[in-house]
Amino acid sequence: MSLATSMENPEQLTIVCDQCHTSVSIPTLAHRQRATCPRCAHTLIFFKNNATEKLHAYALSALMFLLLSLPFNFLTFKASGQKHSIDLPSGITVLIENDYLSLAIITGLATVLLPGLVLIGLAWLSLAQLKQQRPFYLFRLFSFVKALLPWSMAEIFLIGTLVSLIKINELADVTIGLSFFAFVGFSAFTTLAIMQFDPTRYEMWLKQGKPPTPKPLTAAQADASIQRTWALLVTSCILYIPANLLPIMYTELFGQETPNTIIGGVISLWESGSYPVAIIILIASVVVPVAKILILAWLNYSVQRQRTNSQQLRTRYYRLTEAIGRWSMIDVFVVAVLVSLIQMGNTLSIYPGQAALAFCAVVFITMIAAMTFDSRLIWQQWKQLP
């Protein structure tokens, strides 16, 4: 039975919400309509006309822009009679040559490789659906794309680049190259492609119209989820201390080295009059990580104690932590861009500090903590589960 046949008869389509485990009967949806869970308001499925065709076109367009963003000049930095230009591959190479391999790997994976793999997967899935072909490996590819989506951070890298340009605008002249504009197109079309991708609808198509059925939660699974979340949150709290106390980067100007912490960078931006950028860095690098740790700790404590109140509120906070956690990577990408671009010896150079990797670890660990936390525990008394 195809998905189209299943959708024509609303009585045949019942979806179990994967965030509260409520069974919901879904009627036939019109263009731009979405079905949400009546209990927790989670989006179960949505429908858009020609979504598959648009997804395929957007994914291919994004891949073309990605390829165009690689060979040409990305940014050019001019200061004290010296000039330094980078493209995206050479920027990562600069990090490796200066023994910043970890930062190079993180930047390359999050901004180029993983988004590219996601786009290839989306293009492949949409093409298979257009041809109505379901090869044996397609479900594995679908799971692979879903797993990589949270770690695709091209748009965050783009914002980090813009913040970097504002931070160094007073030091020298910075020229934007063709690759930068191609990367803007790549980020825009990637976002459009992801907006057309409905995992539930694709899973139903792969399963011949059968809706996804999350496995029932058991007491042992619930206990493991709570313990893992606590362990990850404690680890992130420990790492957050050096991430804020140690320098996130060093600026060397005419042989004099100046350390810059996250808070120090925010203060410098504020004092220089770059109020919007200072607020962005403050929110992304200070407010968001702290808020995410506190919210997840509150949620985990509430489900451990089997609290039954404020379920809608706690669910909304959980979704908020999932949505905003990635954006803390802005500061890490700012460091990566500045280090790649500004390497002029004793005249003017920027180097990453010890806090860069510590802060990056905080972001990743809190993201994993949010994934580990099982939101169904907000709605179910886990000690009463089998």
Secondary structure, 3 states (H helix, E strand, C coil): CCHHHHHHCHHHCEEECCCCCCEEECCCCCCCEEEECCCCCCEEEEECCCHHHHHHHHHHHHHHHHHHCCCCCCEEEEECCEEEEECHHHHHHHHHHCCCHHHHHHHHHHHHHHHHHHHHHHHHHHHHHHHCCCCCCHHHHHHHHHHHHHHCCHHHHHHHHHHHHHHHCCCCEEEECHHHHHHHHHHHHHHHHHHHCCHHHHHHHHCCCCCCCCCCCCHHHHHHHHHHHHHHHHHHHHHHHHHHHCCCEEEEECCEEEEECHHHHHHHHHHCCCHHHHHHHHHHHHHHHHHHHHHHHHHHHHHHCCCCCCHHHHHHHHHHHHHHHHHHHHHHHHHHHHHHHCECCCCEEEEECHHHHHHHHHHHHHHHHHHHCCHHHHCCCHHHCC
